Amino acid sequence: MGQRHPVTAKTCFLVGALLLTYSGSAYAQGHRARHGLWMDAALGNGWVHVSSDTLRGRNQTGMDFTWDVGWTFSSRVRAGVGVDQWTSEWGGSGKQTWITSFNLLVYYYPLARRRFYLQAGATSADYMVVRAGAERADSTYFSGTAWGVTGATGWDIPVRGILSVRPLVSYSYGPPRSLHAPDGTLIATGWKHHLLSLDLGLVLHPRDTR
């Protein structure tokens, strides 16, 4: 009985290697590669939590818009740059809160069908309060910028040709920073934010090639 285990282990190893080789070959023959330019735009809702050295915490709800463009390197990996604009009130006037983020993003598709994907990146987030509708900002305006991180998960739903619809749940963190008025007056210190958004967008993918 003791001599059968090495033979069994070697046999299982060879069978497993053959199966992996066959499945990899079948995937390469049955799936096309994807390379080229991509672009997407989305709109949805966002929930923001802000706090500072003097503010315990405050929540706000608003509208979120994203626009991204980049390059597809393979069937599983694409990368790009983008902008994410969260606004406490769209189309109104008066005092509003804006969070404008410029993002460096990497996307990874862990599944063979290339539908579900994970997104991660770095973001330069600018938090500002403005008086919308005026010709220029007044004394209520203040802002501060800091580098943070962002992550998301989404799903590509093919529509036709290179067009897909994609729901996306994303999170971004803006680390502590100081907020200043336009004249340099210090408004707040240790200001940070957490932004959770749910967007629905359209994606233009490059065509598949052999």
C-alpha angles and dihedrals in degrees: 000000000000093000095057098067097072091049092047093048092048091048092050091048092052093046091049092049091050091049092050091048092049094046091048091050092047091049092051091050097042099042129058125223121245125215134156147055122338134183137183140180128192143177131201149118128303134195119206131194116192132184139164143179089285101027117072094200145308133193127213135180124209148140123290128205126184134186121183136174132179150121131291110223099181142342089281106033134056133157138190152140129265151161127240117196119192117184128183091216128016120212096002134112134230128047114359137170120228130188111190115185128187108201140200105202141189122192126200128190108203096181127073095236091060096225106110116056143175124221131199135167153128123279137197102212123195114196114196142162116212139173101239120209095034123112090242140359118281133201093293091068121103136152147175135190132211138164114249142157134265135194136177147168125215147164129229113217110190115227106172135329110327094349123102135171115224133190112203134190111197139176130196133182126208109198124220117299140154122261119218137187118236091263091056097259112152110242104173142350131213091025112170137163142200117207123194116181139178114204137176116206149162122246129199109205127189116256119266117256132191 
